Amino acid sequence: MAAVEKKLDEMEIEYVREIVEGRGIKVDQIFFHDPDGFMIEICNCDSLPVVPLLGGLAQYCAKVKLHQMGQPQPQTN
């Protein structure tokens, strides 16, 4: 996180850094806007516990091809 802060400071990009602690978990986050105005979050999310998806949603997500998500899908009638 220090390296991200240093780079944002060098690039003169405004950001907010927040550390959230609770239930034995500590999450360090940095928020800033990209040149198009979208908010970006950088965090040490590897410290967050992963909650598995349940039921059919997990099966569906496993089949999604990420490189096709932005592509128009063919219509079936």
VEXTIKE-876164 format. One line per field, with one value per residue (C-alpha): residue number from 1; x, y, z; residue in one letter. Coordinates in pm, whole numbers, plus 50000, padded with zeros to 5 digits. Layout:
BEGIN
n <- (NUM|...)
x <- (X|...)
y <- (Y|...)
z <- (Z|...)
res <- (a|...)
***
This chain:
BEGIN
n <- (1|2|3|4|5|6|7|8|9|10|11|12|13|14|15|16|17|18|19|20|21|22|23|24|25|26|27|28|29|30|31|32|33|34|35|36|37|38|39|40|41|42|43|44|45|46|47|48|49|50|51|52|53|54|55|56|57|58|59|60|61|62|63|64|65|66|67|68|69|70|71|72|73|74|75|76|77)
x <- (50000|50290|50411|50065|50050|50397|50304|49975|50163|50422|50139|49960|49643|49417|49318|49169|49333|49125|49205|48905|48937|48683|48628|49003|49034|49225|49162|49379|49213|49301|49033|49093|48941|49086|49110|48756|48613|48563|48639|48923|48979|49308|49301|49474|49165|49360|49304|48924|48760|48613|48246|48166|47873|47582|47368|47324|47489|47827|47780|47679|47976|48217|48096|48136|48416|48550|48694|48341|48162|48191|48089|47728|47567|47367|46989|46802|46427)
y <- (50000|50233|50186|50272|50583|50687|50648|50838|51118|51130|51151|51416|51206|51272|50964|50851|50580|50394|50111|49912|49665|49427|49060|49002|49127|49436|49577|49856|50046|50329|50498|50731|50827|50724|50980|50886|50952|50591|50514|50268|50074|49909|49690|49404|49194|48871|48915|48889|48550|48405|48311|48040|48089|47855|47647|47714|48055|47894|47657|47945|48161|47876|47865|48237|48317|48652|48753|48734|48935|49258|49095|49102|48762|48603|48615|48286|48282)
z <- (50000|50068|49710|49574|49792|49679|49310|49353|49531|49249|48993|49205|49217|49516|49714|50044|50254|50509|50746|50869|51154|51301|51386|51380|51021|50911|50562|50422|50135|49898|49685|49390|49055|48719|48433|48318|48663|48769|49133|49185|49507|49596|49905|50080|50011|50049|50423|50376|50424|50104|50118|49861|49626|49686|49451|49081|49094|49163|48871|48643|48746|48677|48315|48241|47996|48116|47779|47635|47903|47704|47377|47254|47296|47014|47054|47078|47023)
res <- (m|a|a|v|e|k|k|l|d|e|m|e|i|e|y|v|r|e|i|v|e|g|r|g|i|k|v|d|q|i|f|f|h|d|p|d|g|f|m|i|e|i|c|n|c|d|s|l|p|v|v|p|l|l|g|g|l|a|q|y|c|a|k|v|k|l|h|q|m|g|q|p|q|p|q|t|n)
***
